[in-house]
């Protein structure tokens, strides 16, 4: 019964996305390939001093991107540090330095890991002018990187890979803003809060009074999901009724998370002149996503504990208005994209259900991944897959006409080194360094044994993948975890981006090898299966020992 | 050009495999045994460090050996495992390194045997150097007997020869160094380098002027200008190549190295991080098990076999008598998308053959055939013989007419023929020549006859044939055109199918010919090539290659002449014929010792086979890891978390036996795969999806399944060791 319900939910999402796929993908294609600047964009370029017609080399593109991100961190940091003097601060004091830095880094990297409790820390101005702005531009940066890589594949003998400022401006103003405005209004209509009412005293049913914060929730909610950011207005995130009041908003929020990463495969297909290439990547994404979702539903519905199974599965940490299926779908979406929003508490899932959420991130968040990040992530994996298996057709490996030589392989290999090493080494150091170990055991962990270990693993996995969700049982606001997770967030974002941009540069310089019947096909079912295998194999091999000590040890009973 | 080597093209593909099989069947055991000393020499860490994957195994083995020694004195280091456990694991790891070295040594060993044979030809021979060579007055370097101002000849050791020296070689002498003949013609025995016993003709000027040091002049006397620097002769280069002395990694090998190193780094980090992580749940793993796990996870199989695969690929070419100047050229051969093939000798047999008799209207067919056949009886050229043979199939088995006088072909008349005792004269030749003859003899042709003749001639040309007009002057002086013999280029058997195979592999074939476009088109159609260049001059070849390359195509071609050199240099795979000039050989990146242009197709297949083998073993190696994890991970933590026993799907006996079985499998699989690495994965000409699908199921799925079975079987024996 639960499966029937799950299939229907999955199908509903799939049908709606299928309807959006073509128009949204084509629209994004037009935006990033168009020659024309809109009039307000021209003003912006004039003010900033950018020649929108001039392409950048990969080095210039990367410099612009890193410079912009650094500036973003500084601005966001300052806004928090001077909060009490800003209007609409709701009386909150200035944020402490380390926390302000952690938050700034986290939002600029599209991670939105929240070491603080937003409802008692940040006023409207910071939320609205600081965090919401970053929710837009950090998402745009991710998409821009993906577009740059696709240009590298599509373009022949080109020294340039596009213009970062143009990409950033267009993606923000023409893609993210319009969707956010329209969908924001719809969310408000469906009951998501949007006001500047501050704290409201409410008489509760039980007879007591409670201070409840309100504010411009919907405007942040919509971009939180659309930009796969995940940082909630409230600590409870999307399980909070002001953020996600009902099934309809839940459905829309899931769709918002998925629509851009999914449709980007269409944009990719259009840009390389073969939409089937996009379908192949999408196919791999759907297989991974579907498998993950049904695994979670199974793990939550059929527990090793017979009583839980009899009572309809494990509802601990889940909202009754969503149930197992819609919680599982939201969780799978959130961890498969780099959103990290939650409508249920992942820490309370069964060991294996929670493991699946970790695994979604450990795969490198490619199913379908964060906005942009998912596309460039899966493209790198496609390159690795082509390299391993492509030789077997008797030619040196090539992907969509581009040879995968030593330089390309160097970038791709370093790319898939970064995240696993950050996670595994981060976790290991947390237990190996004496003072860190003490801090973890004394302060951070409330659970002992394998579950506590899983919480640490989840934290590092989430940070290094810029997801931002948490196995909430852990106390992360300690000097060790603040520092290490902050570091993981920055490494996990900017090292891969730098490698991808360099990869784009070296691909763009190449000429295109014409396709013949001797070319390995990368647009058929065989390649999809191969790609899924390679993605699963590489991450499974890396994380198997870690998972064995954590969720597997906890969840498997002799 | 190469009429001597009319190999049956279709058989070539099969013979690659069978050749290699034969040399392989020289018992793998014997080969391994012979290479053992070389393999042991490779244990030197300075050598090992070039192979990062195997170097890690080397370090692990060394570490465990030390650990084993310490454990003898301090039992507490053994972590509760039997003391000999570390020892056994150390031995297995040393064996793993040995097997990897052995694979490389065996591959190199096969080249060494060939190198030794070549080295024998490199002995120092006396060279007759011409001092003060006077090209204008004394091109033959006859010396003082010719008189004033001439050169004199001095004998020096061949090792002292310098670039540009001029030497004289007489019949019976060895040619002292590589060079070009500047005067004279000679038959040369080149069997020392080609293995072909039939002598070849070498002459000055033209495209057959180059000679190789170490070969022997059989007849006549030649003057040779040395084109090599000391120690850099063709044979020297060959020796270096087959020995793999300065073998450089190809781009694809480097890229693969990057991937393998990255995987090694990841697994190194993963393994280093296991104990700190395990400490959080009060579990820990012994160093021995950790190192065993590391060795299992890093891609040792492909790491061990990678260089052997590359060397074996070179070796397969050498066995086909093709020398590549770099491994890179073989890889490029696998990537080739356009083949430029010379028509004559490659696509067609060197000679034209009669295919049909066309009598003109009003002429008796039998009369025409008889005349044509009679006049050809004494003609020893292949064309002439083919006319006789064709007549025979039509039932005209003629004997020579006694007293008839043979008229041989001359450049002036451009006709040949026969004068019969009764005064009849038969002539055959090109249309214009015969028409001129008729005019000269005072004969006339009516307009109808002339039109009929031209119609036939044009028809034959349009079919790709060469018309040979037959005319007769009767004793009474009357001249009559009898008809036209259609000579045609005969396309080699099996080529059409072969080109179709190439098309399946995504390779376009382009025929290069000096024929006119009409003829070229017809032959191209018959041979089944995709495109042709008619009336081709060497510049046309170069232009075509550049055009193809501008579209991203990779082009392969063969060539022998000096004027082929620019095109050879421009092409991605340029195969120079050994019979060609040294300029051509310098320009190409391969030399075919048999001078058989058809071999280009084999070269492409060998390139593809090399790449497929590399990919197949990489996939196999990485896929193996799944089973090894399922063997070792439960073994590591089962004691602390019995629930993980569910993952012990092979039902391995104990944690120690699981670990040991996994690394034993890891070592044995290297030895088992050595023959495959040397022989190469079987290759059939098919579309890429089919090849990929099959190889993925064999080496991908097989790579996942094989170790599950292998480790399970090994465990059945390992569990018998007391204490395991």
Interface residues (C-beta under 8 A of the other chain):
Chain A: X384 X387 X388 X389 X390 X391 X392 X393 X394 X395 X396 X397 X401 X404 X405 X406 X408 X409 X410 X413 X414 X416 X417 X420 X421 X424 X425 X427 X428 X429 X431 X432 X440 X449 X450 X452 X453 X456 X511 X512 X513 X514 X516 X517 X518 X519 X520 X521 X524 X526 X530 X533 X537 X540 X541 X542 X544 X545 X546 X548 X549 X552 X553 X555 X556 X557 X558
Chain B: X251 X252 X254 X255 X256 X258 X259 X261 X262 X265 X266 X267 X269 X270 X271 X272 X273 X274 X276 X277 X278 X279 X280 X281 X283 X297 X331 X334 X335 X337 X503 X504 X505 X506 X507 X508 X551 X552 X553 X554 X607 X608 X609 X611 X612 X614 X615 X616 X618 X619 X622 X623 X625 X626 X629 X633 X634 X636 X637 X640 X641 X642 X643 X644 X645 X646 X647 X683 X687 X688 X689 X691 X692 X693 X695 X696 X699 X700
